[in-house]
Amino acid sequence: MPRRFFRQFRLNHEQLKNRWWIAPIDHLLHNPNLWGVRRRTVVPGFALGLFVAYLPFPGHILTAIVLATLLRVNVPVAAISTFVSNPVTMGPMYYFGYEAGAWMLNVPPRPFEFEMSFAWLTERLATIWQPFLLGCLLLGTAIATIGYVGLDLLWRASISDYLARRRARRKD
């Protein structure tokens, strides 16, 4: 089941090769691990995307693509799994990240109101950046670990079920 699901995100790297903006990094894109739908590349790509989604800076998709290319994991899955962080989920994610970081640093939490504005970045983030960044890194690592283990177990269970059904068909 997971393999069939993730095949829909597969890109044809031959089509990408002809794009002008891919030319500078074309030599990096020939590795089949970057595009193949295998457990050993999809599961780490999924976890990488979840981790990057929790980082408190813009450019999640580009960051996930660059890291997936360097780590040789599935690029489309890493990029798509960053969509966990979106305008609806971003506020709660960053709030809990700040709360976790303040708890870890034993800092009394300050009132936290997240806004997607430059004024908030310059005024509020300067005072809370340490617990905010620590909490986001810790929760990002936790979410990525849970995602890795969960998807790996789901993938293995799917393979086991598929093999059991195949053996049952052969016995009949």
TAJO-V878264 format. One record per residue. N is the residue number from 1. RES is the residue in three letters. SS is DSSP state (h for helix, s for strand, l for the rest). PHI is phi as a letter, one per 30 degrees, with the letter a starting at -180 (none if undefined). Layout:
N,RES,SS,PHI
N,RES,SS,PHI
This chain:
1,MET,l,none
2,PRO,h,d
3,ARG,h,d
4,ARG,h,d
5,PHE,h,d
6,PHE,h,d
7,ARG,h,d
8,GLN,l,d
9,PHE,l,c
10,ARG,l,d
11,LEU,l,c
12,ASN,l,d
13,HIS,h,d
14,GLU,h,d
15,GLN,h,d
16,LEU,h,d
17,LYS,h,d
18,ASN,l,d
19,ARG,l,d
20,TRP,h,d
21,TRP,h,d
22,ILE,h,d
23,ALA,h,e
24,PRO,h,d
25,ILE,h,c
26,ASP,h,e
27,HIS,h,d
28,LEU,h,d
29,LEU,l,c
30,HIS,l,d
31,ASN,l,d
32,PRO,h,d
33,ASN,h,d
34,LEU,h,d
35,TRP,l,b
36,GLY,l,d
37,VAL,l,c
38,ARG,l,b
39,ARG,h,e
40,ARG,h,d
41,THR,h,c
42,VAL,h,d
43,VAL,h,d
44,PRO,h,d
45,GLY,h,d
46,PHE,h,d
47,ALA,h,d
48,LEU,h,d
49,GLY,h,d
50,LEU,h,d
51,PHE,h,d
52,VAL,h,d
53,ALA,h,d
54,TYR,l,d
55,LEU,l,d
56,PRO,l,d
57,PHE,l,b
58,PRO,l,d
59,GLY,l,i
60,HIS,h,d
61,ILE,h,d
62,LEU,h,d
63,THR,h,d
64,ALA,h,d
65,ILE,h,d
66,VAL,h,d
67,LEU,h,d
68,ALA,h,d
69,THR,h,d
70,LEU,h,d
71,LEU,h,d
72,ARG,l,h
73,VAL,l,c
74,ASN,l,d
75,VAL,h,d
76,PRO,h,d
77,VAL,h,d
78,ALA,h,d
79,ALA,h,d
80,ILE,h,d
81,SER,h,d
82,THR,h,d
83,PHE,h,d
84,VAL,h,d
85,SER,l,c
86,ASN,l,b
87,PRO,l,e
88,VAL,l,d
89,THR,l,c
90,MET,h,d
91,GLY,h,d
92,PRO,h,d
93,MET,h,d
94,TYR,h,d
95,TYR,h,d
96,PHE,h,d
97,GLY,h,d
98,TYR,h,d
99,GLU,h,d
100,ALA,h,d
101,GLY,h,d
102,ALA,h,d
103,TRP,h,d
104,MET,h,d
105,LEU,h,d
106,ASN,l,h
107,VAL,l,c
108,PRO,l,d
109,PRO,l,d
110,ARG,l,c
111,PRO,l,e
112,PHE,l,b
113,GLU,l,b
114,PHE,l,d
115,GLU,l,b
116,MET,l,c
117,SER,l,b
118,PHE,h,d
119,ALA,h,d
120,TRP,h,d
121,LEU,h,d
122,THR,h,d
123,GLU,h,c
124,ARG,l,d
125,LEU,h,d
126,ALA,h,d
127,THR,h,c
128,ILE,h,b
129,TRP,h,d
130,GLN,h,d
131,PRO,h,d
132,PHE,h,d
133,LEU,h,d
134,LEU,h,d
135,GLY,h,d
136,CYS,h,d
137,LEU,h,d
138,LEU,h,d
139,LEU,h,d
140,GLY,h,d
141,THR,h,d
142,ALA,h,d
143,ILE,h,d
144,ALA,h,d
145,THR,h,d
146,ILE,h,d
147,GLY,h,d
148,TYR,h,d
149,VAL,h,d
150,GLY,h,d
151,LEU,h,d
152,ASP,h,d
153,LEU,h,d
154,LEU,h,d
155,TRP,h,d
156,ARG,h,d
157,ALA,h,d
158,SER,h,d
159,ILE,h,d
160,SER,h,d
161,ASP,h,d
162,TYR,h,d
163,LEU,h,d
164,ALA,h,d
165,ARG,h,d
166,ARG,h,d
167,ARG,h,d
168,ALA,h,d
169,ARG,h,d
170,ARG,h,d
171,LYS,h,d
172,ASP,l,d
